[in-house]
Amino acid sequence: MLGTRGSELARAQCRLVEKAIQAAHPNAKIETKIIATQGDKARVVDPRAGRKGVFTAEIERALLAGEVDVAVHSAKDLPSETSPDAEIAAVLRRAPMEDVLVSKHLGGLASLPEGATVAIGSVRRKHQLLWKRAALDLVDLRGNVPTRLRKLAENQWDAIVLARAGLERLGLSPSGAEISFEGRQFFLEVLPCEIFLPAGGQGIIALQVRVGDQNTKALVDIVNDRETLLCLQAEREFLRGLQGDCNCPVGVLAKIDNGKMKMRAQVFMDESATPREAKAEGACDEGGKLAGELLRRIEQE
């Protein structure tokens, strides 16, 4: 039994998990339980929502109560500290982790006029945008991906920023220069990771199981992408050390290339307009050590 949120994106992600497990275990009977989270029910989400796990806590509770066997999460929604009785046992291969500017204007971020209104849903994106375009007028953006696109169409906004992975999983592929949504055309720009470093876990679907549930752990281990899991563990260890989560002004990204892990972090501290940035690299199975080194370098900036 898989447990997930009821949003269109969450269901699409759960179908990817189901498909992967079914391919590895053709005889497995898989069901999905939709769980309403506090974040889904709330009309207004607390800006500190990520720290409280408002999009994940109810699913985790259902897992620990034995109502579901696998909790399926967007990894970036998970708070940096989760229940000690649950663990992320597997992840699917990471999707593209960049952010995307969805705009009513051609030419991307550089072409937006001074004072243009951009709606964003995280303080990280807010700080990154103001770092590069201080004259933008930023407004708060809530709701699932289709709701956010509708809000762009209905309001006098110039653009919004979304995660590339979410668009792709909903079939709104940002590989081209524009998308069509409910009769409206929007122009796309994939924002460079060098500046718009993503949130920890962005683009990753995480499979959480009960500690000690060896049968389920073995079931999901077959679909686990080891390199993605190592990267996620390193990013989450950095966030734990920083005491940050998906709504703090921090970006962190780990990549593995030829057995080496390379980590980058970007942290906006004390409301500074310019982030502290640092890099670290080492063996791919030493993510915890690298995360600690990265944190030390950020603190010394």
Secondary structure, 3 states (H helix, E strand, C coil): CEEECCCHHHHHHHHHHHHHHHHHCCCCCCCEEECCCHHHHCCCCCCCHHHHCCCCHHHHHHHHCCCCCEEEEEHHHCCCCCCCCEEEEEECCCCCCCEEEEECCCCCHHHCCCCCEEEECCHHHHHHHHHHCCCCEEEECCCCHHHHHHHHHHCCCCEEEEEHHHHHHCCCCCCCCEEEECCEEEEEEECCCCCCCCCCCCCCEEEEEECCCHHHHHHHHCCCCHHHHHHHHHHHHHHHHHCCCCCCCEEEEEEEECCEEEEEEEECCCCCCCCEEEEEEEECCCHHHHHHHHHHHHHHC
